[in-house]
Each structure stands twice: as C-alpha cells, then as structure tokens.
Amino acid sequence: MTEACIVGWAHSPFGKLEDPDIESLIGRVAGAAISDAGIAPGEIDASFIGLFNNGFSDQDFPASLVLRHVPELRFKPATRYENACASGSAAVHGARDFLAAGRGRFALVIGVEKMTSTPGPQVGDILLKAAYRKEEAEIPAGFAGVFGRIAEGYFQRYGDQSDALAAIAAKNHRNGVDNPYAQMRKDLGFAFCRTVSEKNPYVAPPLKRTDCSLVSDGAAALVLTDEETARAMGKAVRFRAAVQVNDFLPISARDITRFEGAAEAWKRALDAADRRLEDLSFVESHDCFTIAELLEYEAMGLTAPGQGARAVLEGWTAKDGRLPVNPSGGLKSKGHPIGATGVSMHAIAAMQLTGQAGTMQLPKADLAGVFNMGGAAVANYVSILEAVR
C-alpha cells in the first residue's frame, strides 16, 4: 500500500471575518484547494469536514454544505468529524483511511469554525465542553482555567516558569508577523508578554492574556491522493507517519504536568517514520496556551521533564534554532478556529516542505512534525511529513 499525499491546499485568513457563517467559510477554501491540486472538481471522491461547533454555529450537520460551492460533489460521500480541538486532524485521518481502503482516488478535507459571533461568556462555556464537565465545569475562566491549573501544578513541581511562557508567546507573535493568514501580526516583545498590565491581565493565573490563543474564524482545506497518483502531479507531500493516541478525559485521572498521550503519539509516529526528533526541520505544535507548548517540548523529547524552559530560553525553538517550533506563529498568533486548526497545520507544513511558504519560508524544510490535540492532551495526533522528490 502506498501512503497518502497532500497535493493541494487552501487557507483563509484567520481572525474576526465578515463571513456570516461556516457555509461561507467552506466556500472560501473548497474550490480553491481543488484548483490548487490541478484537478477537476468531479475527480473528488469524498469530502471530510472537521468542525467542533458545540454551539458556535446554529447550523450543525455541515458535511453537505460543501455541495453548495462544489456541486460536482453531489451524490458523493461527505462526513463531519469532531474530536474537540483536533477535529481537523480527525478529518485528515478519515481521508487517509478512505484512500488506504481503496474507496477512492482523491479526497477533500476541510476544517472550519466560526467563533467570533458568539458572546465571550458563551465562548468559554462552549470550549469547556472539551473538558470533563462532571469534574471541571466549575473551574473559573473556562478552558483557560483548565490550563491555568496545569500551569499551577507545573510551577509547584518545577518552579516559576513565567519567563519561559512569556518567551514562547513572544516567539510566536514574532513569527506570526510573517504569516499572511495570521490573526495577530504584531511582535509584542518579551517584556510585554512577561508583565501583567491593563492590556495583559491575568486570565487564569498564572496565565495572562498573552498566554492564551485567540478566538477566531477561519477555514483551511487539503486534497489528498495516493502516492502513485501524486508522483505524476505538480507537488506532493507524503505522510511518513500519522498517529492518533487518546488519553483519559478527566485531568484528575492523569499527571497533568506531563502530556503522556502526546509523548506516546510522538514516540509511535517517529518510530513509524523511522526517524528521530533530530531529523525534523521544524514542528507545527498545538500552542492553545503557552504552557501547552512548554509541555509539548517535553512530550516530543526535546528536553527531559521539567526542563522545557531551556528549549525556548536558549533559543532552540526559534526560527534559526535547533528545532524551530511554530514558525507560522502557532495558534497564539495565527488564531485558533477550532475545527480548522489541524487542517491549517498540515497545510502550512506542506507549504514549507514545497518551498511555497512565502515570507514564512524556512531556509531548510525537509521533514516536518505536526502535533494537534483535542482537550488537554486527550486526543493526540502526530504527523510526520516530507515532500515527494
């Protein structure tokens, strides 16, 4: 069996967009990704839609909305995937499984979310649906409060890591300046991110506003096909590995200062790819909160437990460092429209690997790691990607 390849992509800007609904956002990227792949719309055999929703949109059941924009997909399979903040990667996996089963030749993957029309208090309540409500529904500050507790526990065990969290935020905002899709293209600087102020208050201590990803609208899309077909096309990015690992949902059931499910996903993916972490050119990682990126350094094996701060404070994860992490600016700068995030990460990694990342382009981009998670390291997805030469 040949591995699936990404052969086309499209990406909307992320942010507070004028699009009235998810149907409009789907329309931004569906046809554009098919055109980018250089195929006719009728060649798509099935569609896979990543959407969290859970109250952000009145229109649930989104799978067939793509037919309004690409009518050639009528009478073909279309399925919605949901796995919290990893809904986009769940859709990618669905498309890969479809191709591996020999059910079709081309698959369209779309990730989408419309969040900014929802009032702030409701946003927090909707996001908490990705937590274990029986135990975590009353945590102050919603989902930020969940990660605030994770940060508190980590600080108690390993000491105050506020410098490291501020350095992660500053790095990702600095990187986001070069990302034309990013919601916030502003270099905030370390001092601003480190200091509690009227513009940067505590949200869920020790997490400040600059430690939290943005509420966003947006969409991204991919076209996937088998490797044999991909080699005859204009560009192709192969999955060397793609792994999903799920952990317990309640944070009370786990050591929340370690992302053990993420660590297992990274181990399995690197083993399947027959590669080491040192072989990667860069990583796009799920920095929904800065403490998440810090713990992800440790989960991927960049540092030992409790030493994640070294990776950012010593410059390892900068664009010119040992292993650039989030050269796109990550969720922190780019934005985090829930269902779109996993698809966006794969699209931007593919851009880097094919030398089409524009102002984001790294000088060396041969092998990429993508980490997308749902909940607090509950649904963990790792992809290892490389360009087909």
ABEGO torsion letter per residue (X at the ends): XBBBBBABBBBBBBEBBABABAAAAAAAAAAAAAAAAGBBAAABABBBBBBAGGGABABBGAAAAAAAABAAABGBBBBBBBBEAAAAAAAAAAAAAAAAAGABABBBBBBBBBAAABBAAAAAAAAAAABBAAAAAABBGEAAAAAAAAAAAAAAAAEBAAAAAAAAAAAAAAAAAABAABABBBBAEAAAAABBBAABBBABOABBAAABBBBBBEBBBBBBBBAAAAAABABBBBBABBBBBBBBABAAABBAABBAAAAAAAAAAAAAAGBBAAABABBBBBBABAAAAAAAAAAAGABBBGAAAAAAAAGAABAABABBBGAAGEAAAAEBBAAAAAAAAAAAAAAAAAGAAEAABBABBABBBBBBBBEBGABBBBBBBBBBX
